[in-house]
């Protein structure tokens, strides 16, 4: 059974056309917009899947999401999809709090990624990613001191 042509307004068709031709939007959005335009032209799901290098089930999900959310749902990742965090609950908050409010136990002036990683039992790259995401730079001093040197 061939799915009926996807109904959409002229404005939605224009907006999807702009998305499908874009060179700056995420690839997922461009491919979905192209597939939805083909669906609006009455092309079968299997043919859309072949042209978009995906599966017919994926095309059916695109169609369903478009009916429910219209153009705003194009390119969105469904809730619950994607990679799950492997960090224990509260680890990120604990790293941020320690960075901002505590000093290392060894008497250092600031945290290093390795010291913080050892304290929380995570990798140094994970600490670096947390600091980058929260724009933390514990090695950088935000204040200045006027020198007493007469020269």
C-alpha angles and dihedrals in degrees: 000000000000117000115241119254112281111252117227138153124254090252091054091048090052092048092049089048090055090049093047092053095043121119095189104049119091113278092241090060095047093050093047092048090051091049093048091051089052089049090052088054089056098253114157119256092242091054092046089051091051093049093045095042094239139101130279089242090058091051090051090052090050090052093048093048091048091053090050102039104016117206093340091069096055111116095005119136111233116246113268094027125114135043119331120229113252094198117106116254111276097017094115092048091048093051091049092047093048091047093052102036111024138059124220116270093236092068096255118151094234143007124271122203091249095051092048091045091052091049094053100031096241134114125279091237090056090053090049090051092050091050091048092048091051094039092239121159108176092175092060119086113216096196132066133215126217110233122240090207109119091212 
